[in-house]
Amino acid sequence: MLHTIKVKRFKKSPRDHDVSGTFRKYIHKLQQRLPDHIPVVYKLSFLITGLVLFCMSSLSGVLVYNQALLLRNQINDIGKTVTSHLARSAREPLMADDRLTLEVLTTSLIAGQNVIGTGIISPEGEIMIEAGISPFEYPQATSGFSFAEITRKDPDEQYWRWQLSNQTQSSGVISFISPIHFKGVVAGYALVTFSQTAMELTRRNALHSIIVAAIGIILIGILIAFIISRRISRPVTHFMDAIRSINEGYYDFRFKDRRKDEIGQLMEAFNHMAEGMIQKTHVEKALNRYLSPQVASQVISNIESVKLGGQHINASVLFADIVGFTKISETMEPEELATILNRYFSLIAHACRLNSGTVDKYMGDCVMLLFGAPQHDEDHSFHAAQCALLIQRLVHHENKLRGEQGLIPIHFRIGLNAGNMLAGNMGSTDRMEYTVVGDSVNLASRLCSVAEADQIIVSKEFYGRTDIQQRIIAHEHKSISLRGVEDSVTTYLLHSVSANFTKKFNAQFLTVTDNS
């Protein structure tokens, strides 16, 4: 038959709950006071110090215990030897009832510092001769046993310890008994009582010496632990400084230590990594010179997924080229021509950046700008129109400066359009570039080709956008027929931004001219 055993659950008393709650609050306060960051050097110091403290405490405890055990065994051996010697010396005087000799024997023993009492006891337990202190005069010395029980023990165990107390102090003593044999008969017992004060003093002195030595070793261990911890944690501190430098963009940090261990290998690996970061930075800077920052960032962030193809987007595209470039190039040296192109293209690129645009490519004397790609821009049409007007003003300002120097002016014509287009990586798997294609792009290029010097031409559809009419001032230009386009295209000429945007436009102009 199976029996069900009911277990009685004991409920915690309110006092137990209060104690546990108080303890948890104390631990929580202690955790709040602890710093969030504890350096490795302190952790290693605490660990090594704890190990030294544990080892020295254990060693000190073992030494103290062994010292006390050794002293106890020594006094036991001495007590047994002295008591046995007294028993042998008292044998003949006891049988001859020579009390004077027995008194001399017992009295002579207590002349020593450790022997405080002697005596001769009859087989029945009566004290025959005594000198000094006798345990049988103190009830606490023999409480719990009788004389007969002591004498029946093994000869090696016929001793006991007790406390000798007076009005001022209490000291430990030990009494030994040894039988006096005469021709196989126990004629009596020899009693010797020793003071353990000297042993206790020796034990305390030994304990004091061991504690002082242990404290000294622990202090030295703490110092050595801190030094070792500093040496071990120094590379960690250097690594923290190195990581901080890398995070701040300073890639020139190098470990100069040469260590033949794992830390040395880690330092060497870090130096290689920092060198790789510098090379990566140089590659990024070089890439930004050949590509727009937006395209370069997109390529670097998706380096493994770069492939041919694109996606349909709504964006704006701007074309600007130099009027009469062929004639100008015939009258200039290549170096001078390159200087002119670089100067004007730098102004155009700066204006493009201020209006969230991207330089798609340079094609001889022509530059192609994108707005709304590769980064999405809800206001790409206005940014493109404002950029075109800023380019127009910058070119006029630059030509004024050239005129003051007696140089010929350079005139640009600009075509601008917005609409749906395909944006992505075009070309081949061996060589590709980010660009846009589509009818809207082609129309912008055709508008640029029919524009005259210093004109900005847009289509009617572009200027008809609500976000353009309210912020850009323009007037209808003319209807033109474009190659590849069946219907004629009504065009508009952009003049300026509206009054609400003049302040921002002027600020952009000053930004470019001040930095150029």
Secondary structure as a PSIPRED ss2 file (coil, helix, strand):
# PSIPRED VFORMAT (PSIPRED V4.0)

   1 M C   1.000  0.000  0.000
   2 L C   1.000  0.000  0.000
   3 H C   1.000  0.000  0.000
   4 T C   1.000  0.000  0.000
   5 I C   1.000  0.000  0.000
   6 K C   1.000  0.000  0.000
   7 V C   1.000  0.000  0.000
   8 K C   1.000  0.000  0.000
   9 R C   1.000  0.000  0.000
  10 F C   1.000  0.000  0.000
  11 K C   1.000  0.000  0.000
  12 K C   1.000  0.000  0.000
  13 S C   1.000  0.000  0.000
  14 P H   0.000  1.000  0.000
  15 R H   0.000  1.000  0.000
  16 D H   0.000  1.000  0.000
  17 H H   0.000  1.000  0.000
  18 D H   0.000  1.000  0.000
  19 V H   0.000  1.000  0.000
  20 S H   0.000  1.000  0.000
  21 G H   0.000  1.000  0.000
  22 T H   0.000  1.000  0.000
  23 F H   0.000  1.000  0.000
  24 R H   0.000  1.000  0.000
  25 K H   0.000  1.000  0.000
  26 Y H   0.000  1.000  0.000
  27 I H   0.000  1.000  0.000
  28 H H   0.000  1.000  0.000
  29 K H   0.000  1.000  0.000
  30 L H   0.000  1.000  0.000
  31 Q H   0.000  1.000  0.000
  32 Q H   0.000  1.000  0.000
  33 R H   0.000  1.000  0.000
  34 L C   1.000  0.000  0.000
  35 P C   1.000  0.000  0.000
  36 D C   1.000  0.000  0.000
  37 H C   1.000  0.000  0.000
  38 I C   1.000  0.000  0.000
  39 P C   1.000  0.000  0.000
  40 V H   0.000  1.000  0.000
  41 V H   0.000  1.000  0.000
  42 Y H   0.000  1.000  0.000
  43 K H   0.000  1.000  0.000
  44 L H   0.000  1.000  0.000
  45 S H   0.000  1.000  0.000
  46 F H   0.000  1.000  0.000
  47 L H   0.000  1.000  0.000
  48 I H   0.000  1.000  0.000
  49 T H   0.000  1.000  0.000
  50 G H   0.000  1.000  0.000
  51 L H   0.000  1.000  0.000
  52 V H   0.000  1.000  0.000
  53 L H   0.000  1.000  0.000
  54 F H   0.000  1.000  0.000
  55 C H   0.000  1.000  0.000
  56 M H   0.000  1.000  0.000
  57 S H   0.000  1.000  0.000
  58 S H   0.000  1.000  0.000
  59 L H   0.000  1.000  0.000
  60 S H   0.000  1.000  0.000
  61 G H   0.000  1.000  0.000
  62 V H   0.000  1.000  0.000
  63 L H   0.000  1.000  0.000
  64 V H   0.000  1.000  0.000
  65 Y H   0.000  1.000  0.000
  66 N H   0.000  1.000  0.000
  67 Q H   0.000  1.000  0.000
  68 A H   0.000  1.000  0.000
  69 L H   0.000  1.000  0.000
  70 L H   0.000  1.000  0.000
  71 L H   0.000  1.000  0.000
  72 R H   0.000  1.000  0.000
  73 N H   0.000  1.000  0.000
  74 Q H   0.000  1.000  0.000
  75 I H   0.000  1.000  0.000
  76 N H   0.000  1.000  0.000
  77 D H   0.000  1.000  0.000
  78 I H   0.000  1.000  0.000
  79 G H   0.000  1.000  0.000
  80 K H   0.000  1.000  0.000
  81 T H   0.000  1.000  0.000
  82 V H   0.000  1.000  0.000
  83 T H   0.000  1.000  0.000
  84 S H   0.000  1.000  0.000
  85 H H   0.000  1.000  0.000
  86 L H   0.000  1.000  0.000
  87 A H   0.000  1.000  0.000
  88 R H   0.000  1.000  0.000
  89 S H   0.000  1.000  0.000
  90 A C   1.000  0.000  0.000
  91 R H   0.000  1.000  0.000
  92 E H   0.000  1.000  0.000
  93 P H   0.000  1.000  0.000
  94 L H   0.000  1.000  0.000
  95 M H   0.000  1.000  0.000
  96 A C   1.000  0.000  0.000
  97 D C   1.000  0.000  0.000
  98 D C   1.000  0.000  0.000
  99 R H   0.000  1.000  0.000
 100 L H   0.000  1.000  0.000
 101 T H   0.000  1.000  0.000
 102 L H   0.000  1.000  0.000
 103 E H   0.000  1.000  0.000
 104 V H   0.000  1.000  0.000
 105 L H   0.000  1.000  0.000
 106 T H   0.000  1.000  0.000
 107 T H   0.000  1.000  0.000
 108 S H   0.000  1.000  0.000
 109 L H   0.000  1.000  0.000
 110 I C   1.000  0.000  0.000
 111 A C   1.000  0.000  0.000
 112 G C   1.000  0.000  0.000
 113 Q C   1.000  0.000  0.000
 114 N C   1.000  0.000  0.000
 115 V E   0.000  0.000  1.000
 116 I E   0.000  0.000  1.000
 117 G E   0.000  0.000  1.000
 118 T E   0.000  0.000  1.000
 119 G E   0.000  0.000  1.000
 120 I E   0.000  0.000  1.000
 121 I E   0.000  0.000  1.000
 122 S C   1.000  0.000  0.000
 123 P C   1.000  0.000  0.000
 124 E C   1.000  0.000  0.000
 125 G C   1.000  0.000  0.000
 126 E C   1.000  0.000  0.000
 127 I E   0.000  0.000  1.000
 128 M E   0.000  0.000  1.000
 129 I E   0.000  0.000  1.000
 130 E E   0.000  0.000  1.000
 131 A E   0.000  0.000  1.000
 132 G E   0.000  0.000  1.000
 133 I C   1.000  0.000  0.000
 134 S C   1.000  0.000  0.000
 135 P H   0.000  1.000  0.000
 136 F H   0.000  1.000  0.000
 137 E H   0.000  1.000  0.000
 138 Y C   1.000  0.000  0.000
 139 P H   0.000  1.000  0.000
 140 Q H   0.000  1.000  0.000
 141 A H   0.000  1.000  0.000
 142 T C   1.000  0.000  0.000
 143 S C   1.000  0.000  0.000
 144 G C   1.000  0.000  0.000
 145 F C   1.000  0.000  0.000
 146 S C   1.000  0.000  0.000
 147 F H   0.000  1.000  0.000
 148 A H   0.000  1.000  0.000
 149 E H   0.000  1.000  0.000
 150 I H   0.000  1.000  0.000
 151 T H   0.000  1.000  0.000
 152 R C   1.000  0.000  0.000
 153 K C   1.000  0.000  0.000
 154 D C   1.000  0.000  0.000
 155 P H   0.000  1.000  0.000
 156 D H   0.000  1.000  0.000
 157 E H   0.000  1.000  0.000
 158 Q C   1.000  0.000  0.000
 159 Y E   0.000  0.000  1.000
 160 W E   0.000  0.000  1.000
 161 R E   0.000  0.000  1.000
 162 W E   0.000  0.000  1.000
 163 Q E   0.000  0.000  1.000
 164 L E   0.000  0.000  1.000
 165 S E   0.000  0.000  1.000
 166 N C   1.000  0.000  0.000
 167 Q C   1.000  0.000  0.000
 168 T C   1.000  0.000  0.000
 169 Q C   1.000  0.000  0.000
 170 S E   0.000  0.000  1.000
 171 S E   0.000  0.000  1.000
 172 G E   0.000  0.000  1.000
 173 V E   0.000  0.000  1.000
 174 I E   0.000  0.000  1.000
 175 S E   0.000  0.000  1.000
 176 F E   0.000  0.000  1.000
 177 I E   0.000  0.000  1.000
 178 S E   0.000  0.000  1.000
 179 P E   0.000  0.000  1.000
 180 I E   0.000  0.000  1.000
 181 H E   0.000  0.000  1.000
 182 F E   0.000  0.000  1.000
 183 K C   1.000  0.000  0.000
 184 G C   1.000  0.000  0.000
 185 V E   0.000  0.000  1.000
 186 V E   0.000  0.000  1.000
 187 A E   0.000  0.000  1.000
 188 G E   0.000  0.000  1.000
 189 Y E   0.000  0.000  1.000
 190 A E   0.000  0.000  1.000
 191 L E   0.000  0.000  1.000
 192 V E   0.000  0.000  1.000
 193 T E   0.000  0.000  1.000
 194 F E   0.000  0.000  1.000
 195 S E   0.000  0.000  1.000
 196 Q C   1.000  0.000  0.000
 197 T H   0.000  1.000  0.000
 198 A H   0.000  1.000  0.000
 199 M H   0.000  1.000  0.000
 200 E H   0.000  1.000  0.000
 201 L H   0.000  1.000  0.000
 202 T H   0.000  1.000  0.000
 203 R H   0.000  1.000  0.000
 204 R H   0.000  1.000  0.000
 205 N H   0.000  1.000  0.000
 206 A H   0.000  1.000  0.000
 207 L H   0.000  1.000  0.000
 208 H H   0.000  1.000  0.000
 209 S H   0.000  1.000  0.000
 210 I H   0.000  1.000  0.000
 211 I H   0.000  1.000  0.000
 212 V H   0.000  1.000  0.000
 213 A H   0.000  1.000  0.000
 214 A H   0.000  1.000  0.000
 215 I H   0.000  1.000  0.000
 216 G H   0.000  1.000  0.000
 217 I H   0.000  1.000  0.000
 218 I H   0.000  1.000  0.000
 219 L H   0.000  1.000  0.000
 220 I H   0.000  1.000  0.000
 221 G H   0.000  1.000  0.000
 222 I H   0.000  1.000  0.000
 223 L H   0.000  1.000  0.000
 224 I H   0.000  1.000  0.000
 225 A H   0.000  1.000  0.000
 226 F H   0.000  1.000  0.000
 227 I H   0.000  1.000  0.000
 228 I H   0.000  1.000  0.000
 229 S H   0.000  1.000  0.000
 230 R H   0.000  1.000  0.000
 231 R H   0.000  1.000  0.000
 232 I H   0.000  1.000  0.000
 233 S H   0.000  1.000  0.000
 234 R H   0.000  1.000  0.000
 235 P H   0.000  1.000  0.000
 236 V H   0.000  1.000  0.000
 237 T H   0.000  1.000  0.000
 238 H H   0.000  1.000  0.000
 239 F H   0.000  1.000  0.000
 240 M H   0.000  1.000  0.000
 241 D H   0.000  1.000  0.000
 242 A H   0.000  1.000  0.000
 243 I H   0.000  1.000  0.000
 244 R H   0.000  1.000  0.000
 245 S H   0.000  1.000  0.000
 246 I H   0.000  1.000  0.000
 247 N H   0.000  1.000  0.000
 248 E C   1.000  0.000  0.000
 249 G C   1.000  0.000  0.000
 250 Y C   1.000  0.000  0.000
 251 Y C   1.000  0.000  0.000
 252 D C   1.000  0.000  0.000
 253 F C   1.000  0.000  0.000
 254 R C   1.000  0.000  0.000
 255 F C   1.000  0.000  0.000
 256 K C   1.000  0.000  0.000
 257 D C   1.000  0.000  0.000
 258 R C   1.000  0.000  0.000
 259 R C   1.000  0.000  0.000
 260 K C   1.000  0.000  0.000
 261 D C   1.000  0.000  0.000
 262 E H   0.000  1.000  0.000
 263 I H   0.000  1.000  0.000
 264 G H   0.000  1.000  0.000
 265 Q H   0.000  1.000  0.000
 266 L H   0.000  1.000  0.000
 267 M H   0.000  1.000  0.000
 268 E H   0.000  1.000  0.000
 269 A H   0.000  1.000  0.000
 270 F H   0.000  1.000  0.000
 271 N H   0.000  1.000  0.000
 272 H H   0.000  1.000  0.000
 273 M H   0.000  1.000  0.000
 274 A H   0.000  1.000  0.000
 275 E H   0.000  1.000  0.000
 276 G H   0.000  1.000  0.000
 277 M H   0.000  1.000  0.000
 278 I H   0.000  1.000  0.000
 279 Q H   0.000  1.000  0.000
 280 K H   0.000  1.000  0.000
 281 T H   0.000  1.000  0.000
 282 H H   0.000  1.000  0.000
 283 V H   0.000  1.000  0.000
 284 E H   0.000  1.000  0.000
 285 K H   0.000  1.000  0.000
 286 A H   0.000  1.000  0.000
 287 L H   0.000  1.000  0.000
 288 N H   0.000  1.000  0.000
 289 R H   0.000  1.000  0.000
 290 Y H   0.000  1.000  0.000
 291 L C   1.000  0.000  0.000
 292 S C   1.000  0.000  0.000
 293 P H   0.000  1.000  0.000
 294 Q H   0.000  1.000  0.000
 295 V H   0.000  1.000  0.000
 296 A H   0.000  1.000  0.000
 297 S H   0.000  1.000  0.000
 298 Q H   0.000  1.000  0.000
 299 V H   0.000  1.000  0.000
 300 I H   0.000  1.000  0.000
 301 S H   0.000  1.000  0.000
 302 N C   1.000  0.000  0.000
 303 I H   0.000  1.000  0.000
 304 E H   0.000  1.000  0.000
 305 S H   0.000  1.000  0.000
 306 V C   1.000  0.000  0.000
 307 K C   1.000  0.000  0.000
 308 L C   1.000  0.000  0.000
 309 G E   0.000  0.000  1.000
 310 G E   0.000  0.000  1.000
 311 Q E   0.000  0.000  1.000
 312 H E   0.000  0.000  1.000
 313 I E   0.000  0.000  1.000
 314 N E   0.000  0.000  1.000
 315 A E   0.000  0.000  1.000
 316 S E   0.000  0.000  1.000
 317 V E   0.000  0.000  1.000
 318 L E   0.000  0.000  1.000
 319 F E   0.000  0.000  1.000
 320 A E   0.000  0.000  1.000
 321 D E   0.000  0.000  1.000
 322 I E   0.000  0.000  1.000
 323 V C   1.000  0.000  0.000
 324 G C   1.000  0.000  0.000
 325 F H   0.000  1.000  0.000
 326 T H   0.000  1.000  0.000
 327 K H   0.000  1.000  0.000
 328 I H   0.000  1.000  0.000
 329 S H   0.000  1.000  0.000
 330 E H   0.000  1.000  0.000
 331 T C   1.000  0.000  0.000
 332 M C   1.000  0.000  0.000
 333 E C   1.000  0.000  0.000
 334 P H   0.000  1.000  0.000
 335 E H   0.000  1.000  0.000
 336 E H   0.000  1.000  0.000
 337 L H   0.000  1.000  0.000
 338 A H   0.000  1.000  0.000
 339 T H   0.000  1.000  0.000
 340 I H   0.000  1.000  0.000
 341 L H   0.000  1.000  0.000
 342 N H   0.000  1.000  0.000
 343 R H   0.000  1.000  0.000
 344 Y H   0.000  1.000  0.000
 345 F H   0.000  1.000  0.000
 346 S H   0.000  1.000  0.000
 347 L H   0.000  1.000  0.000
 348 I H   0.000  1.000  0.000
 349 A H   0.000  1.000  0.000
 350 H H   0.000  1.000  0.000
 351 A H   0.000  1.000  0.000
 352 C H   0.000  1.000  0.000
 353 R H   0.000  1.000  0.000
 354 L H   0.000  1.000  0.000
 355 N C   1.000  0.000  0.000
 356 S C   1.000  0.000  0.000
 357 G E   0.000  0.000  1.000
 358 T E   0.000  0.000  1.000
 359 V E   0.000  0.000  1.000
 360 D E   0.000  0.000  1.000
 361 K E   0.000  0.000  1.000
 362 Y E   0.000  0.000  1.000
 363 M E   0.000  0.000  1.000
 364 G C   1.000  0.000  0.000
 365 D C   1.000  0.000  0.000
 366 C E   0.000  0.000  1.000
 367 V E   0.000  0.000  1.000
 368 M E   0.000  0.000  1.000
 369 L E   0.000  0.000  1.000
 370 L E   0.000  0.000  1.000
 371 F E   0.000  0.000  1.000
 372 G C   1.000  0.000  0.000
 373 A C   1.000  0.000  0.000
 374 P C   1.000  0.000  0.000
 375 Q C   1.000  0.000  0.000
 376 H C   1.000  0.000  0.000
 377 D C   1.000  0.000  0.000
 378 E C   1.000  0.000  0.000
 379 D C   1.000  0.000  0.000
 380 H H   0.000  1.000  0.000
 381 S H   0.000  1.000  0.000
 382 F H   0.000  1.000  0.000
 383 H H   0.000  1.000  0.000
 384 A H   0.000  1.000  0.000
 385 A H   0.000  1.000  0.000
 386 Q H   0.000  1.000  0.000
 387 C H   0.000  1.000  0.000
 388 A H   0.000  1.000  0.000
 389 L H   0.000  1.000  0.000
 390 L H   0.000  1.000  0.000
 391 I H   0.000  1.000  0.000
 392 Q H   0.000  1.000  0.000
 393 R H   0.000  1.000  0.000
 394 L H   0.000  1.000  0.000
 395 V H   0.000  1.000  0.000
 396 H H   0.000  1.000  0.000
 397 H H   0.000  1.000  0.000
 398 E H   0.000  1.000  0.000
 399 N H   0.000  1.000  0.000
 400 K H   0.000  1.000  0.000
 401 L H   0.000  1.000  0.000
 402 R H   0.000  1.000  0.000
 403 G H   0.000  1.000  0.000
 404 E H   0.000  1.000  0.000
 405 Q C   1.000  0.000  0.000
 406 G C   1.000  0.000  0.000
 407 L C   1.000  0.000  0.000
 408 I C   1.000  0.000  0.000
 409 P C   1.000  0.000  0.000
 410 I C   1.000  0.000  0.000
 411 H C   1.000  0.000  0.000
 412 F E   0.000  0.000  1.000
 413 R E   0.000  0.000  1.000
 414 I E   0.000  0.000  1.000
 415 G E   0.000  0.000  1.000
 416 L E   0.000  0.000  1.000
 417 N E   0.000  0.000  1.000
 418 A E   0.000  0.000  1.000
 419 G E   0.000  0.000  1.000
 420 N E   0.000  0.000  1.000
 421 M E   0.000  0.000  1.000
 422 L E   0.000  0.000  1.000
 423 A E   0.000  0.000  1.000
 424 G E   0.000  0.000  1.000
 425 N E   0.000  0.000  1.000
 426 M E   0.000  0.000  1.000
 427 G E   0.000  0.000  1.000
 428 S C   1.000  0.000  0.000
 429 T C   1.000  0.000  0.000
 430 D C   1.000  0.000  0.000
 431 R C   1.000  0.000  0.000
 432 M E   0.000  0.000  1.000
 433 E E   0.000  0.000  1.000
 434 Y E   0.000  0.000  1.000
 435 T E   0.000  0.000  1.000
 436 V E   0.000  0.000  1.000
 437 V E   0.000  0.000  1.000
 438 G C   1.000  0.000  0.000
 439 D H   0.000  1.000  0.000
 440 S H   0.000  1.000  0.000
 441 V H   0.000  1.000  0.000
 442 N H   0.000  1.000  0.000
 443 L H   0.000  1.000  0.000
 444 A H   0.000  1.000  0.000
 445 S H   0.000  1.000  0.000
 446 R H   0.000  1.000  0.000
 447 L H   0.000  1.000  0.000
 448 C H   0.000  1.000  0.000
 449 S H   0.000  1.000  0.000
 450 V H   0.000  1.000  0.000
 451 A C   1.000  0.000  0.000
 452 E C   1.000  0.000  0.000
 453 A C   1.000  0.000  0.000
 454 D C   1.000  0.000  0.000
 455 Q C   1.000  0.000  0.000
 456 I E   0.000  0.000  1.000
 457 I E   0.000  0.000  1.000
 458 V E   0.000  0.000  1.000
 459 S E   0.000  0.000  1.000
 460 K H   0.000  1.000  0.000
 461 E H   0.000  1.000  0.000
 462 F H   0.000  1.000  0.000
 463 Y H   0.000  1.000  0.000
 464 G C   1.000  0.000  0.000
 465 R C   1.000  0.000  0.000
 466 T H   0.000  1.000  0.000
 467 D H   0.000  1.000  0.000
 468 I H   0.000  1.000  0.000
 469 Q H   0.000  1.000  0.000
 470 Q C   1.000  0.000  0.000
 471 R C   1.000  0.000  0.000
 472 I E   0.000  0.000  1.000
 473 I E   0.000  0.000  1.000
 474 A E   0.000  0.000  1.000
 475 H E   0.000  0.000  1.000
 476 E E   0.000  0.000  1.000
 477 H E   0.000  0.000  1.000
 478 K E   0.000  0.000  1.000
 479 S E   0.000  0.000  1.000
 480 I E   0.000  0.000  1.000
 481 S C   1.000  0.000  0.000
 482 L C   1.000  0.000  0.000
 483 R C   1.000  0.000  0.000
 484 G C   1.000  0.000  0.000
 485 V C   1.000  0.000  0.000
 486 E C   1.000  0.000  0.000
 487 D C   1.000  0.000  0.000
 488 S C   1.000  0.000  0.000
 489 V E   0.000  0.000  1.000
 490 T E   0.000  0.000  1.000
 491 T E   0.000  0.000  1.000
 492 Y E   0.000  0.000  1.000
 493 L E   0.000  0.000  1.000
 494 L E   0.000  0.000  1.000
 495 H E   0.000  0.000  1.000
 496 S E   0.000  0.000  1.000
 497 V E   0.000  0.000  1.000
 498 S C   1.000  0.000  0.000
 499 A H   0.000  1.000  0.000
 500 N H   0.000  1.000  0.000
 501 F H   0.000  1.000  0.000
 502 T H   0.000  1.000  0.000
 503 K H   0.000  1.000  0.000
 504 K H   0.000  1.000  0.000
 505 F H   0.000  1.000  0.000
 506 N H   0.000  1.000  0.000
 507 A H   0.000  1.000  0.000
 508 Q H   0.000  1.000  0.000
 509 F H   0.000  1.000  0.000
 510 L H   0.000  1.000  0.000
 511 T H   0.000  1.000  0.000
 512 V H   0.000  1.000  0.000
 513 T H   0.000  1.000  0.000
 514 D H   0.000  1.000  0.000
 515 N H   0.000  1.000  0.000
 516 S C   1.000  0.000  0.000
